[in-house]
Structure formats: C-alpha cells, structure tokens
Amino acid sequence: MESLMNYICKHIWENKNYIIGIDGGTGAGKTTLTDELSHRLKAIGLSTLTLHIDDFIHKRNIRYDSSKDEWLCFYSLQWRYDYLINEILSNVKNKQSINKYIEMYDKKIDEYKEIKLVVESPYIILLEGVFLQRKELRKFLDYTIFIDVPRNVRD
C-alpha cells in the first residue's frame, strides 16, 4: 500500500481530476483495497469519490436475456457504460465538479435510485469493479490497479 500511495502522490498534479480503476476478479479484494486507498488519500487531503461498476448495472431483464448466450449477457449486456461515461467520467476528464443526481442500481428492488453526487474539482474517482480495462472505459482511466488472486483463494 505504501508504494502505491507514494506512486499516486508523486504522479498527481494539482487542479486535475483523476480516475483510478481498481479491477480484478470477483472476490479478489477490490472493495477492501478501494476503501483503504480512499481512506489514505483523504487523510492526506485529497478529495475522493468511490464508485462501483455494479452501481451502473443493467436491470435483470437486460443482463439475463435468455434469448442470448450467457457469456454475451455477462460481458456485453451487464453494465451501462454509456450512462457512466456520459454522466460522470466525461465530467471528470473535462475538469468539472460533480453536483447532480445520478441513477444508481439497487439490486434489492432491481430498479435505479437517484443519488446525489457532489464533489468539487480537483478530485479522484476510485472506480471499482470487473472488466474496467475494456475499450469503452480504458481511455478514461488515468491509472489501473489489477488485483490478480487465484480463483481458489478468492472470497
């Protein structure tokens, strides 16, 4: 963690927003690392906002479309990348603050809830989830951390 913090602090310039992607398999420790990283960045005075790719998931009827192959649904129909990019990531890259309501998925009711996100520029978005290095998202990520944990060790 210390080398990661040193690297981030060395490469972060003032007055620029950043997106750090924390990618890896299910149960690899992405959320734990993201929480620890957020805590440490805030402790040194950097403004952070944590987002989870699963907050931008499609409703069940889209992501589990039985007329399509399972792999296609999981890889191509799972997440609302267009919404995430248009509503948040583009703002980050344009050095804009965020002060608006965003639709975030609530898995208990399979619906979207509007959540107000407020963060003043400059800030760091910590985006946690699987498949973050896809071409749709890659150009928005300033840094990517990939957690590689063998499947038999994951939670």
TARAWO-V756095 format. One record per backbone hydrogen bond with DSSP energy under -1.0 kcal/mol. NH is the residue of the N-H (numbers start at 1). CO is the residue of the C=O. If there is no record, write none. Layout:
nh = [NH | NH]
co = [CO | CO]
//
This chain:
nh = [5 | 6 | 7 | 8 | 9 | 10 | 11 | 12 | 18 | 20 | 21 | 22 | 23 | 28 | 33 | 34 | 35 | 36 | 37 | 38 | 39 | 40 | 41 | 42 | 43 | 45 | 46 | 49 | 51 | 53 | 55 | 56 | 58 | 62 | 63 | 64 | 65 | 68 | 73 | 74 | 75 | 76 | 77 | 80 | 81 | 84 | 85 | 86 | 87 | 88 | 89 | 90 | 92 | 93 | 94 | 95 | 96 | 98 | 100 | 102 | 104 | 105 | 106 | 110 | 111 | 113 | 115 | 117 | 119 | 124 | 125 | 126 | 127 | 128 | 129 | 138 | 140 | 142 | 143 | 145 | 147 | 153 | 154 | 155]
co = [1 | 2 | 3 | 4 | 5 | 6 | 7 | 8 | 123 | 125 | 143 | 127 | 145 | 25 | 29 | 30 | 31 | 32 | 33 | 34 | 35 | 36 | 37 | 38 | 39 | 42 | 41 | 124 | 126 | 128 | 52 | 53 | 78 | 59 | 59 | 60 | 62 | 65 | 69 | 70 | 71 | 72 | 73 | 56 | 79 | 80 | 81 | 82 | 83 | 84 | 84 | 85 | 88 | 89 | 90 | 92 | 91 | 119 | 117 | 115 | 113 | 55 | 111 | 106 | 106 | 104 | 102 | 100 | 98 | 47 | 18 | 49 | 20 | 51 | 22 | 134 | 137 | 19 | 19 | 21 | 23 | 150 | 150 | 27]
//
